[in-house]
Amino acid sequence: MDVYRIGELAAGSGALVHVPILGQCLCAGFPPPADDFREGALELPRWLAPNPPATFAWNISGNSMRAAGIFDRDLAVVDRSLKAGHGSVVVAAIDGEMSIKRLVIDGNVARLAFDNSDLPAFAVEELSDGEIWGVVRFSIRWHIARARLVRSAAPSR
C-alpha cells in the first residue's frame, strides 16, 4: 500500500479534473447519471479523482452514516471503478433508489449497514433489486454556515 503525505501529493498534482455533481441528494432516489441531472462540476486535483469518467459527487441527505463521519449536507465523491470490499462505504441502488451504506461481509453473507447504531443492517439477498453502484472515495463537509458562504460569494453592491 502506498503511503503519501498530503504535501507530497499536492506539490506534484498540477493536473485538475472535473467531477460532475449530480443534482439530486444521494438518499432521495437516483436516475441514471445523465447530463440532465448534473448540477455542476467539482474541480479536483487528479490524485483525488484518478479516474474522472467513473467519478461523481452527490449531496448527502440524512444521518444514517454519522459513525463513518458522513453527515447531512456533506458531499460524497464516489468512484465506480473501485472494487467494494468488507468495510467499504458504498453507494447502492436499492429497489431503484440510491443510498449510501457500509458493506459488511460475514462469511458468504453480504450486508448493507447503516453507520448509525439506531438503524439495522440488512442482507443484500433480502433486497428485491440491489446493486453496489460505487465506492465512496471521500466526503467533503462545510465547516462554515452555508448561508454565510452564499452571501459572501454574491457580488458586492
VMD Tcl script that builds the backbone (N, CA, C; Angstrom):
set m [mol new atoms 471]
animate dup $m
set s [atomselect $m all]
$s set {name element resname resid chain x y z} {
  {N N MET 1 A 0.850 -1.180 0.000}
  {CA C MET 1 A 0.000 0.000 0.000}
  {C C MET 1 A 0.891 1.237 0.000}
  {N N ASP 2 A 0.612 2.164 -0.907}
  {CA C ASP 2 A 1.362 3.408 -0.971}
  {C C ASP 2 A 0.896 4.355 0.120}
  {N N VAL 3 A 1.849 5.001 0.755}
  {CA C VAL 3 A 1.525 5.991 1.769}
  {C C VAL 3 A 2.081 7.326 1.290}
  {N N TYR 4 A 1.230 8.331 1.249}
  {CA C TYR 4 A 1.625 9.643 0.774}
  {C C TYR 4 A 1.362 10.683 1.844}
  {N N ARG 5 A 2.195 11.690 1.872}
  {CA C ARG 5 A 1.917 12.863 2.693}
  {C C ARG 5 A 1.155 13.843 1.816}
  {N N ILE 6 A 0.213 14.552 2.390}
  {CA C ILE 6 A -0.606 15.486 1.631}
  {C C ILE 6 A 0.270 16.486 0.875}
  {N N GLY 7 A 1.301 17.012 1.499}
  {CA C GLY 7 A 2.172 17.971 0.842}
  {C C GLY 7 A 2.851 17.395 -0.388}
  {N N GLU 8 A 3.276 16.114 -0.310}
  {CA C GLU 8 A 3.908 15.474 -1.456}
  {C C GLU 8 A 2.922 15.322 -2.601}
  {N N LEU 9 A 1.695 14.935 -2.297}
  {CA C LEU 9 A 0.689 14.749 -3.333}
  {C C LEU 9 A 0.302 16.076 -3.969}
  {N N ALA 10 A 0.066 17.063 -3.139}
  {CA C ALA 10 A -0.382 18.353 -3.652}
  {C C ALA 10 A 0.709 19.026 -4.494}
  {N N ALA 11 A 1.961 18.857 -4.112}
  {CA C ALA 11 A 3.046 19.531 -4.820}
  {C C ALA 11 A 3.184 19.041 -6.253}
  {N N GLY 12 A 2.968 17.753 -6.504}
  {CA C GLY 12 A 3.134 17.220 -7.840}
  {C C GLY 12 A 1.839 17.046 -8.597}
  {N N SER 13 A 0.785 17.683 -8.149}
  {CA C SER 13 A -0.526 17.424 -8.745}
  {C C SER 13 A -1.043 18.642 -9.494}
  {N N GLY 14 A -0.344 19.037 -10.548}
  {CA C GLY 14 A -0.773 20.199 -11.309}
  {C C GLY 14 A -2.035 19.971 -12.115}
  {N N ALA 15 A -2.315 18.714 -12.489}
  {CA C ALA 15 A -3.471 18.428 -13.325}
  {C C ALA 15 A -4.755 18.472 -12.498}
  {N N LEU 16 A -5.745 19.174 -13.042}
  {CA C LEU 16 A -7.055 19.231 -12.408}
  {C C LEU 16 A -8.052 18.467 -13.261}
  {N N VAL 17 A -9.029 17.857 -12.602}
  {CA C VAL 17 A -10.094 17.144 -13.305}
  {C C VAL 17 A -11.432 17.690 -12.838}
  {N N HIS 18 A -12.455 17.502 -13.648}
  {CA C HIS 18 A -13.799 17.958 -13.310}
  {C C HIS 18 A -14.662 16.745 -13.006}
  {N N VAL 19 A -15.237 16.727 -11.803}
  {CA C VAL 19 A -16.105 15.645 -11.359}
  {C C VAL 19 A -17.526 16.183 -11.330}
  {N N PRO 20 A -18.463 15.559 -12.075}
  {CA C PRO 20 A -19.836 16.071 -12.083}
  {C C PRO 20 A -20.501 15.953 -10.716}
  {N N ILE 21 A -21.254 16.972 -10.357}
  {CA C ILE 21 A -22.079 16.933 -9.142}
  {C C ILE 21 A -23.492 16.658 -9.616}
  {N N LEU 22 A -24.051 15.564 -9.157}
  {CA C LEU 22 A -25.395 15.200 -9.570}
  {C C LEU 22 A -26.403 15.961 -8.723}
  {N N GLY 23 A -27.482 16.395 -9.339}
  {CA C GLY 23 A -28.411 17.354 -8.750}
  {C C GLY 23 A -29.371 16.830 -7.720}
  {N N GLN 24 A -29.439 15.540 -7.506}
  {CA C GLN 24 A -30.358 15.020 -6.506}
  {C C GLN 24 A -29.564 14.484 -5.325}
  {N N CYS 25 A -30.138 14.556 -4.142}
  {CA C CYS 25 A -29.470 14.019 -2.954}
  {C C CYS 25 A -29.347 12.512 -3.087}
  {N N LEU 26 A -28.292 11.979 -2.537}
  {CA C LEU 26 A -27.982 10.564 -2.669}
  {C C LEU 26 A -29.084 9.661 -2.164}
  {N N CYS 27 A -29.705 9.970 -1.048}
  {CA C CYS 27 A -30.697 9.071 -0.463}
  {C C CYS 27 A -32.105 9.293 -1.007}
  {N N ALA 28 A -32.313 10.266 -1.867}
  {CA C ALA 28 A -33.655 10.635 -2.295}
  {C C ALA 28 A -34.102 9.949 -3.581}
  {N N GLY 29 A -33.347 8.998 -4.075}
  {CA C GLY 29 A -33.661 8.370 -5.349}
  {C C GLY 29 A -32.701 8.872 -6.390}
  {N N PHE 30 A -32.526 8.118 -7.469}
  {CA C PHE 30 A -31.491 8.477 -8.414}
  {C C PHE 30 A -31.798 7.974 -9.805}
  {N N PRO 31 A -31.852 8.854 -10.770}
  {CA C PRO 31 A -31.947 8.425 -12.155}
  {C C PRO 31 A -30.553 8.085 -12.671}
  {N N PRO 32 A -30.418 7.504 -13.839}
  {CA C PRO 32 A -29.078 7.269 -14.379}
  {C C PRO 32 A -28.313 8.586 -14.474}
  {N N PRO 33 A -26.977 8.551 -14.383}
  {CA C PRO 33 A -26.201 9.789 -14.365}
  {C C PRO 33 A -26.149 10.472 -15.727}
  {N N ALA 34 A -27.283 10.931 -16.198}
  {CA C ALA 34 A -27.373 11.622 -17.480}
  {C C ALA 34 A -27.060 13.096 -17.293}
  {N N ASP 35 A -26.736 13.764 -18.385}
  {CA C ASP 35 A -26.399 15.183 -18.321}
  {C C ASP 35 A -27.531 16.023 -17.738}
  {N N ASP 36 A -28.784 15.601 -17.922}
  {CA C ASP 36 A -29.926 16.356 -17.405}
  {C C ASP 36 A -29.888 16.503 -15.889}
  {N N PHE 37 A -29.201 15.603 -15.190}
  {CA C PHE 37 A -29.216 15.594 -13.743}
  {C C PHE 37 A -27.926 16.145 -13.144}
  {N N ARG 38 A -27.045 16.632 -13.980}
  {CA C ARG 38 A -25.796 17.195 -13.481}
  {C C ARG 38 A -26.035 18.638 -13.069}
  {N N GLU 39 A -25.625 18.943 -11.873}
  {CA C GLU 39 A -25.843 20.260 -11.286}
  {C C GLU 39 A -24.660 21.181 -11.539}
  {N N GLY 40 A -23.533 20.618 -11.798}
  {CA C GLY 40 A -22.312 21.381 -11.983}
  {C C GLY 40 A -21.140 20.432 -11.930}
  {N N ALA 41 A -19.979 20.964 -11.661}
  {CA C ALA 41 A -18.785 20.131 -11.575}
  {C C ALA 41 A -17.916 20.614 -10.428}
  {N N LEU 42 A -17.217 19.688 -9.846}
  {CA C LEU 42 A -16.277 19.956 -8.778}
  {C C LEU 42 A -14.892 19.805 -9.386}
  {N N GLU 43 A -14.056 20.811 -9.249}
  {CA C GLU 43 A -12.704 20.755 -9.790}
  {C C GLU 43 A -11.779 20.219 -8.704}
  {N N LEU 44 A -11.125 19.115 -9.003}
  {CA C LEU 44 A -10.262 18.444 -8.020}
  {C C LEU 44 A -8.908 18.126 -8.642}
  {N N PRO 45 A -7.860 18.041 -7.819}
  {CA C PRO 45 A -6.586 17.541 -8.344}
  {C C PRO 45 A -6.760 16.072 -8.745}
  {N N ARG 46 A -6.059 15.671 -9.782}
  {CA C ARG 46 A -6.217 14.302 -10.290}
  {C C ARG 46 A -5.941 13.244 -9.222}
  {N N TRP 47 A -5.059 13.495 -8.272}
  {CA C TRP 47 A -4.774 12.484 -7.269}
  {C C TRP 47 A -5.971 12.215 -6.368}
  {N N LEU 48 A -6.932 13.137 -6.295}
  {CA C LEU 48 A -8.151 12.883 -5.525}
  {C C LEU 48 A -9.206 12.147 -6.354}
  {N N ALA 49 A -9.128 12.279 -7.663}
  {CA C ALA 49 A -10.083 11.611 -8.560}
  {C C ALA 49 A -9.292 11.016 -9.725}
  {N N PRO 50 A -8.581 9.914 -9.494}
  {CA C PRO 50 A -7.704 9.374 -10.529}
  {C C PRO 50 A -8.435 8.802 -11.743}
  {N N ASN 51 A -9.728 8.544 -11.627}
  {CA C ASN 51 A -10.488 8.019 -12.758}
  {C C ASN 51 A -11.715 8.905 -12.978}
  {N N PRO 52 A -11.535 10.101 -13.535}
  {CA C PRO 52 A -12.639 11.062 -13.666}
  {C C PRO 52 A -13.880 10.546 -14.387}
  {N N PRO 53 A -13.773 9.737 -15.460}
  {CA C PRO 53 A -15.006 9.291 -16.119}
  {C C PRO 53 A -15.889 8.413 -15.225}
  {N N ALA 54 A -15.305 7.802 -14.193}
  {CA C ALA 54 A -16.065 6.925 -13.302}
  {C C ALA 54 A -16.391 7.597 -11.972}
  {N N THR 55 A -16.138 8.897 -11.853}
  {CA C THR 55 A -16.272 9.584 -10.567}
  {C C THR 55 A -17.394 10.611 -10.613}
  {N N PHE 56 A -18.218 10.602 -9.566}
  {CA C PHE 56 A -19.345 11.520 -9.429}
  {C C PHE 56 A -19.408 12.012 -7.994}
  {N N ALA 57 A -20.050 13.143 -7.797}
  {CA C ALA 57 A -20.246 13.674 -6.440}
  {C C ALA 57 A -21.741 13.829 -6.196}
  {N N TRP 58 A -22.162 13.557 -4.972}
  {CA C TRP 58 A -23.560 13.712 -4.565}
  {C C TRP 58 A -23.654 14.423 -3.233}
  {N N ASN 59 A -24.712 15.167 -3.072}
  {CA C ASN 59 A -25.051 15.718 -1.764}
  {C C ASN 59 A -25.669 14.612 -0.929}
  {N N ILE 60 A -25.326 14.586 0.346}
  {CA C ILE 60 A -25.863 13.581 1.265}
  {C C ILE 60 A -27.089 14.157 1.963}
  {N N SER 61 A -28.088 13.306 2.129}
  {CA C SER 61 A -29.299 13.689 2.845}
  {C C SER 61 A -29.523 12.685 3.968}
  {N N GLY 62 A -29.499 13.139 5.203}
  {CA C GLY 62 A -29.735 12.256 6.337}
  {C C GLY 62 A -28.469 11.962 7.113}
  {N N ASN 63 A -28.644 11.281 8.234}
  {CA C ASN 63 A -27.524 10.987 9.135}
  {C C ASN 63 A -27.324 9.493 9.373}
  {N N SER 64 A -27.671 8.663 8.395}
  {CA C SER 64 A -27.534 7.219 8.580}
  {C C SER 64 A -26.080 6.757 8.582}
  {N N MET 65 A -25.141 7.636 8.199}
  {CA C MET 65 A -23.722 7.260 8.152}
  {C C MET 65 A -22.878 8.095 9.110}
  {N N ARG 66 A -23.494 8.581 10.166}
  {CA C ARG 66 A -22.785 9.509 11.063}
  {C C ARG 66 A -21.562 8.887 11.742}
  {N N ALA 67 A -21.576 7.593 12.040}
  {CA C ALA 67 A -20.405 6.970 12.657}
  {C C ALA 67 A -19.230 6.867 11.676}
  {N N ALA 68 A -19.502 6.971 10.385}
  {CA C ALA 68 A -18.448 6.996 9.372}
  {C C ALA 68 A -17.946 8.416 9.150}
  {N N GLY 69 A -18.557 9.380 9.849}
  {CA C GLY 69 A -18.161 10.774 9.695}
  {C C GLY 69 A -18.811 11.446 8.500}
  {N N ILE 70 A -19.899 10.869 8.006}
  {CA C ILE 70 A -20.630 11.430 6.870}
  {C C ILE 70 A -21.984 11.899 7.379}
  {N N PHE 71 A -22.254 13.205 7.206}
  {CA C PHE 71 A -23.452 13.806 7.786}
  {C C PHE 71 A -24.326 14.462 6.724}
  {N N ASP 72 A -25.523 14.811 7.143}
  {CA C ASP 72 A -26.474 15.509 6.291}
  {C C ASP 72 A -25.811 16.737 5.670}
  {N N ARG 73 A -25.984 16.922 4.366}
  {CA C ARG 73 A -25.475 18.051 3.586}
  {C C ARG 73 A -23.989 17.961 3.243}
  {N N ASP 74 A -23.327 16.861 3.601}
  {CA C ASP 74 A -21.955 16.646 3.131}
  {C C ASP 74 A -22.009 16.323 1.644}
  {N N LEU 75 A -20.862 16.305 1.022}
  {CA C LEU 75 A -20.748 15.952 -0.383}
  {C C LEU 75 A -19.900 14.681 -0.465}
  {N N ALA 76 A -20.443 13.614 -1.057}
  {CA C ALA 76 A -19.713 12.347 -1.194}
  {C C ALA 76 A -19.170 12.237 -2.612}
  {N N VAL 77 A -17.903 11.888 -2.736}
  {CA C VAL 77 A -17.282 11.667 -4.033}
  {C C VAL 77 A -17.148 10.158 -4.209}
  {N N VAL 78 A -17.802 9.638 -5.251}
  {CA C VAL 78 A -17.967 8.199 -5.461}
  {C C VAL 78 A -17.246 7.783 -6.729}
  {N N ASP 79 A -16.499 6.681 -6.639}
  {CA C ASP 79 A -15.744 6.159 -7.775}
  {C C ASP 79 A -16.308 4.793 -8.148}
  {N N ARG 80 A -16.855 4.709 -9.358}
  {CA C ARG 80 A -17.446 3.452 -9.837}
  {C C ARG 80 A -16.392 2.440 -10.250}
  {N N SER 81 A -15.129 2.846 -10.404}
  {CA C SER 81 A -14.091 1.924 -10.855}
  {C C SER 81 A -13.475 1.132 -9.701}
  {N N LEU 82 A -13.749 1.519 -8.456}
  {CA C LEU 82 A -13.182 0.823 -7.305}
  {C C LEU 82 A -14.002 -0.415 -6.970}
  {N N LYS 83 A -13.320 -1.467 -6.548}
  {CA C LYS 83 A -13.993 -2.697 -6.133}
  {C C LYS 83 A -14.337 -2.585 -4.653}
  {N N ALA 84 A -15.595 -2.803 -4.331}
  {CA C ALA 84 A -16.042 -2.745 -2.938}
  {C C ALA 84 A -15.602 -4.002 -2.204}
  {N N GLY 85 A -15.181 -3.828 -0.968}
  {CA C GLY 85 A -14.807 -4.946 -0.116}
  {C C GLY 85 A -15.389 -4.749 1.261}
  {N N HIS 86 A -15.138 -5.693 2.146}
  {CA C HIS 86 A -15.638 -5.612 3.517}
  {C C HIS 86 A -15.219 -4.285 4.144}
  {N N GLY 87 A -16.176 -3.560 4.658}
  {CA C GLY 87 A -15.914 -2.299 5.328}
  {C C GLY 87 A -15.978 -1.076 4.427}
  {N N SER 88 A -16.089 -1.272 3.111}
  {CA C SER 88 A -16.176 -0.127 2.194}
  {C C SER 88 A -17.477 0.639 2.427}
  {N N VAL 89 A -17.392 1.953 2.319}
  {CA C VAL 89 A -18.602 2.771 2.277}
  {C C VAL 89 A -18.984 2.811 0.806}
  {N N VAL 90 A -20.212 2.373 0.509}
  {CA C VAL 90 A -20.632 2.213 -0.878}
  {C C VAL 90 A -21.915 2.982 -1.161}
  {N N VAL 91 A -22.121 3.217 -2.445}
  {CA C VAL 91 A -23.403 3.695 -2.918}
  {C C VAL 91 A -24.069 2.476 -3.544}
  {N N ALA 92 A -25.272 2.190 -3.094}
  {CA C ALA 92 A -26.003 1.036 -3.595}
  {C C ALA 92 A -27.332 1.487 -4.178}
  {N N ALA 93 A -27.698 0.860 -5.281}
  {CA C ALA 93 A -29.031 1.059 -5.848}
  {C C ALA 93 A -29.918 0.016 -5.181}
  {N N ILE 94 A -30.844 0.462 -4.357}
  {CA C ILE 94 A -31.725 -0.437 -3.612}
  {C C ILE 94 A -33.148 -0.182 -4.071}
  {N N ASP 95 A -33.705 -1.173 -4.758}
  {CA C ASP 95 A -35.058 -1.042 -5.305}
  {C C ASP 95 A -35.216 0.250 -6.094}
  {N N GLY 96 A -34.196 0.584 -6.888}
  {CA C GLY 96 A -34.260 1.752 -7.748}
  {C C GLY 96 A -33.871 3.062 -7.107}
  {N N GLU 97 A -33.559 3.070 -5.820}
  {CA C GLU 97 A -33.141 4.303 -5.148}
  {C C GLU 97 A -31.699 4.174 -4.710}
  {N N MET 98 A -30.948 5.272 -4.860}
  {CA C MET 98 A -29.548 5.274 -4.466}
  {C C MET 98 A -29.446 5.592 -2.980}
  {N N SER 99 A -28.543 4.877 -2.312}
  {CA C SER 99 A -28.364 5.062 -0.880}
  {C C SER 99 A -26.902 4.811 -0.537}
  {N N ILE 100 A -26.447 5.424 0.534}
  {CA C ILE 100 A -25.071 5.242 0.988}
  {C C ILE 100 A -25.097 4.327 2.208}
  {N N LYS 101 A -24.250 3.285 2.177}
  {CA C LYS 101 A -24.224 2.281 3.244}
  {C C LYS 101 A -22.789 1.781 3.427}
  {N N ARG 102 A -22.586 0.995 4.488}
  {CA C ARG 102 A -21.317 0.306 4.723}
  {C C ARG 102 A -21.516 -1.152 4.298}
  {N N LEU 103 A -20.612 -1.675 3.455}
  {CA C LEU 103 A -20.674 -3.074 3.046}
  {C C LEU 103 A -19.993 -3.919 4.113}
  {N N VAL 104 A -20.733 -4.882 4.652}
  {CA C VAL 104 A -20.214 -5.784 5.677}
  {C C VAL 104 A -20.334 -7.200 5.134}
  {N N ILE 105 A -19.203 -7.907 5.033}
  {CA C ILE 105 A -19.206 -9.275 4.531}
  {C C ILE 105 A -18.854 -10.191 5.685}
  {N N ASP 106 A -19.777 -11.118 5.984}
  {CA C ASP 106 A -19.601 -12.078 7.071}
  {C C ASP 106 A -19.737 -13.466 6.474}
  {N N GLY 107 A -18.601 -14.117 6.219}
  {CA C GLY 107 A -18.636 -15.415 5.543}
  {C C GLY 107 A -19.124 -15.225 4.119}
  {N N ASN 108 A -20.234 -15.881 3.791}
  {CA C ASN 108 A -20.817 -15.772 2.450}
  {C C ASN 108 A -21.978 -14.786 2.401}
  {N N VAL 109 A -22.216 -14.073 3.479}
  {CA C VAL 109 A -23.353 -13.152 3.533}
  {C C VAL 109 A -22.853 -11.712 3.463}
  {N N ALA 110 A -23.364 -10.989 2.488}
  {CA C ALA 110 A -23.046 -9.562 2.367}
  {C C ALA 110 A -24.220 -8.770 2.913}
  {N N ARG 111 A -23.912 -7.765 3.720}
  {CA C ARG 111 A -24.954 -6.904 4.275}
  {C C ARG 111 A -24.631 -5.448 3.949}
  {N N LEU 112 A -25.676 -4.673 3.820}
  {CA C LEU 112 A -25.541 -3.227 3.691}
  {C C LEU 112 A -25.985 -2.645 5.015}
  {N N ALA 113 A -25.070 -1.971 5.697}
  {CA C ALA 113 A -25.348 -1.492 7.044}
  {C C ALA 113 A -25.296 0.023 7.101}
  {N N PHE 114 A -26.140 0.573 7.942}
  {CA C PHE 114 A -26.058 1.989 8.272}
  {C C PHE 114 A -24.898 2.142 9.241}
  {N N ASP 115 A -24.210 3.254 9.239}
  {CA C ASP 115 A -23.226 3.537 10.276}
  {C C ASP 115 A -23.898 4.431 11.312}
  {N N ASN 116 A -24.976 3.892 11.850}
  {CA C ASN 116 A -25.783 4.555 12.863}
  {C C ASN 116 A -26.402 3.418 13.659}
  {N N SER 117 A -25.999 3.253 14.897}
  {CA C SER 117 A -26.428 2.103 15.703}
  {C C SER 117 A -27.937 2.048 15.924}
  {N N ASP 118 A -28.647 3.133 15.631}
  {CA C ASP 118 A -30.102 3.135 15.783}
  {C C ASP 118 A -30.811 2.426 14.631}
  {N N LEU 119 A -30.074 2.100 13.555}
  {CA C LEU 119 A -30.678 1.522 12.361}
  {C C LEU 119 A -30.096 0.138 12.087}
  {N N PRO 120 A -30.925 -0.845 11.658}
  {CA C PRO 120 A -30.456 -2.223 11.466}
  {C C PRO 120 A -29.786 -2.433 10.104}
  {N N ALA 121 A -28.893 -3.432 10.061}
  {CA C ALA 121 A -28.304 -3.861 8.773}
  {C C ALA 121 A -29.277 -4.834 8.121}
  {N N PHE 122 A -29.146 -5.013 6.811}
  {CA C PHE 122 A -29.980 -5.996 6.127}
  {C C PHE 122 A -29.132 -6.721 5.091}
  {N N ALA 123 A -29.445 -8.017 4.894}
  {CA C ALA 123 A -28.686 -8.825 3.949}
  {C C ALA 123 A -29.001 -8.391 2.525}
  {N N VAL 124 A -27.980 -8.390 1.675}
  {CA C VAL 124 A -28.157 -7.969 0.286}
  {C C VAL 124 A -29.190 -8.843 -0.412}
  {N N GLU 125 A -29.186 -10.155 -0.138}
  {CA C GLU 125 A -30.141 -11.042 -0.821}
  {C C GLU 125 A -31.583 -10.820 -0.365}
  {N N GLU 126 A -31.785 -10.072 0.708}
  {CA C GLU 126 A -33.141 -9.740 1.149}
  {C C GLU 126 A -33.765 -8.663 0.269}
  {N N LEU 127 A -32.952 -8.019 -0.538}
  {CA C LEU 127 A -33.446 -6.936 -1.390}
  {C C LEU 127 A -34.076 -7.514 -2.646}
  {N N SER 128 A -35.168 -6.919 -3.094}
  {CA C SER 128 A -35.760 -7.386 -4.340}
  {C C SER 128 A -34.896 -6.975 -5.524}
  {N N ASP 129 A -34.244 -5.841 -5.424}
  {CA C ASP 129 A -33.376 -5.377 -6.501}
  {C C ASP 129 A -32.289 -4.511 -5.873}
  {N N GLY 130 A -31.082 -5.058 -5.733}
  {CA C GLY 130 A -29.989 -4.307 -5.125}
  {C C GLY 130 A -28.696 -4.502 -5.885}
  {N N GLU 131 A -27.904 -3.425 -5.978}
  {CA C GLU 131 A -26.637 -3.479 -6.700}
  {C C GLU 131 A -25.675 -2.462 -6.098}
  {N N ILE 132 A -24.431 -2.874 -5.883}
  {CA C ILE 132 A -23.398 -1.948 -5.454}
  {C C ILE 132 A -23.035 -1.108 -6.676}
  {N N TRP 133 A -23.186 0.200 -6.568}
  {CA C TRP 133 A -23.011 1.093 -7.705}
  {C C TRP 133 A -21.627 1.739 -7.732}
  {N N GLY 134 A -21.048 1.993 -6.566}
  {CA C GLY 134 A -19.731 2.617 -6.498}
  {C C GLY 134 A -19.232 2.674 -5.068}
  {N N VAL 135 A -17.982 3.071 -4.909}
  {CA C VAL 135 A -17.341 3.166 -3.592}
  {C C VAL 135 A -17.087 4.641 -3.286}
  {N N VAL 136 A -17.426 5.041 -2.073}
  {CA C VAL 136 A -17.177 6.420 -1.659}
  {C C VAL 136 A -15.683 6.568 -1.422}
  {N N ARG 137 A -15.063 7.423 -2.222}
  {CA C ARG 137 A -13.622 7.668 -2.110}
  {C C ARG 137 A -13.352 8.602 -0.939}
  {N N PHE 138 A -14.165 9.680 -0.805}
  {CA C PHE 138 A -14.048 10.605 0.317}
  {C C PHE 138 A -15.302 11.454 0.373}
  {N N SER 139 A -15.435 12.197 1.459}
  {CA C SER 139 A -16.554 13.132 1.572}
  {C C SER 139 A -16.009 14.501 1.961}
  {N N ILE 140 A -16.820 15.507 1.672}
  {CA C ILE 140 A -16.447 16.896 1.964}
  {C C ILE 140 A -17.514 17.478 2.877}
  {N N ARG 141 A -17.079 18.171 3.926}
  {CA C ARG 141 A -18.015 18.798 4.864}
  {C C ARG 141 A -17.694 20.279 4.962}
  {N N TRP 142 A -18.729 21.087 4.889}
  {CA C TRP 142 A -18.583 22.522 5.114}
  {C C TRP 142 A -18.472 22.758 6.611}
  {N N HIS 143 A -17.549 23.596 7.013}
  {CA C HIS 143 A -17.388 23.925 8.425}
  {C C HIS 143 A -17.797 25.362 8.719}
  {N N ILE 144 A -18.359 26.032 7.724}
  {CA C ILE 144 A -18.947 27.352 7.954}
  {C C ILE 144 A -20.397 27.279 7.513}
  {N N ALA 145 A -21.194 28.179 8.018}
  {CA C ALA 145 A -22.605 28.168 7.651}
  {C C ALA 145 A -22.736 28.418 6.159}
  {N N ARG 146 A -23.526 27.610 5.471}
  {CA C ARG 146 A -23.685 27.770 4.026}
  {C C ARG 146 A -24.343 29.092 3.683}
  {N N ALA 147 A -25.227 29.593 4.514}
  {CA C ALA 147 A -25.870 30.884 4.234}
  {C C ALA 147 A -24.804 31.979 4.174}
  {N N ARG 148 A -23.842 31.953 5.080}
  {CA C ARG 148 A -22.754 32.937 5.056}
  {C C ARG 148 A -21.901 32.764 3.820}
  {N N LEU 149 A -21.663 31.520 3.421}
  {CA C LEU 149 A -20.842 31.259 2.254}
  {C C LEU 149 A -21.530 31.797 0.995}
  {N N VAL 150 A -22.814 31.554 0.862}
  {CA C VAL 150 A -23.555 32.033 -0.314}
  {C C VAL 150 A -23.552 33.558 -0.346}
  {N N ARG 151 A -23.802 34.184 0.796}
  {CA C ARG 151 A -23.792 35.650 0.834}
  {C C ARG 151 A -22.428 36.217 0.496}
  {N N SER 152 A -21.372 35.600 0.998}
  {CA C SER 152 A -20.034 36.119 0.735}
  {C C SER 152 A -19.627 35.907 -0.729}
  {N N ALA 153 A -20.225 34.922 -1.398}
  {CA C ALA 153 A -19.906 34.659 -2.797}
  {C C ALA 153 A -20.666 35.599 -3.724}
  {N N ALA 154 A -21.732 36.233 -3.224}
  {CA C ALA 154 A -22.531 37.138 -4.059}
  {C C ALA 154 A -21.738 38.419 -4.310}
  {N N PRO 155 A -21.892 38.998 -5.515}
  {CA C PRO 155 A -21.156 40.235 -5.810}
  {C C PRO 155 A -21.591 41.370 -4.899}
  {N N SER 156 A -20.641 42.202 -4.523}
  {CA C SER 156 A -20.934 43.351 -3.649}
  {C C SER 156 A -21.611 44.458 -4.444}
  {N N ARG 157 A -22.458 45.213 -3.762}
  {CA C ARG 157 A -23.139 46.327 -4.424}
  {C C ARG 157 A -22.592 47.634 -3.955}
}
mol reanalyze $m
mol bondsrecalc $m
mol representation Tube
mol addrep $m
